[in-house]
């Protein structure tokens, strides 16, 4: 399990990918909720992260293992609604 600050960064990045096409599909919301729960991020905190996400942009992890883990989940997020939008890549 990653520390809480890194978990929030991870969630932040997934949210940005989900919002790349400016809308959240039902499947994307479900995926985000599951990730937040698994990482111990509460509803209020996840809402705060989402409200502030666009102003911070994508945050690249320093650790190679974390980069790979995020890439896997970002790819899953891109495919969860069965459409990969041009803005998502």
C-alpha positions, 0 to 999 in steps of 0.5 A, spaced: 500 500 500 502 506 498 502 512 502 496 517 503 499 523 499 501 518 493 494 515 493 491 522 492 496 523 487 494 517 483 487 518 484 488 525 481 491 522 475 486 517 474 481 523 474 484 527 469 484 521 464 477 520 466 475 527 464 480 528 458 473 528 454 470 533 459 465 527 461 465 522 466 461 515 464 458 511 469 463 506 468 469 511 469 465 513 476 465 506 478 472 505 477 474 511 480 470 510 486 473 503 487 480 506 486 478 511 492 476 506 496 482 501 495 486 507 497 483 509 503 481 516 500 474 518 503 468 521 499 470 528 501 477 528 500 476 525 493 471 530 491 476 536 493 481 532 489 477 532 483 475 540 484 482 541 484 485 537 479 485 541 473 489 546 476 495 542 478 495 537 471 498 530 471 503 529 476 508 524 474 511 519 480 518 518 481 518 511 482 519 506 476 514 501 480 509 507 481 509 509 474 508 502 471 502 501 476 499 508 474 500 506 467 496 500 468 490 503 471 490 509 467 490 504 461 484 501 464 481 508 465 481 509 458 478 503 456 473 502 461 467 506 457 469 502 451 471 508 447 478 511 447 477 518 446 483 522 442 484 527 448 485 521 453 492 519 449 
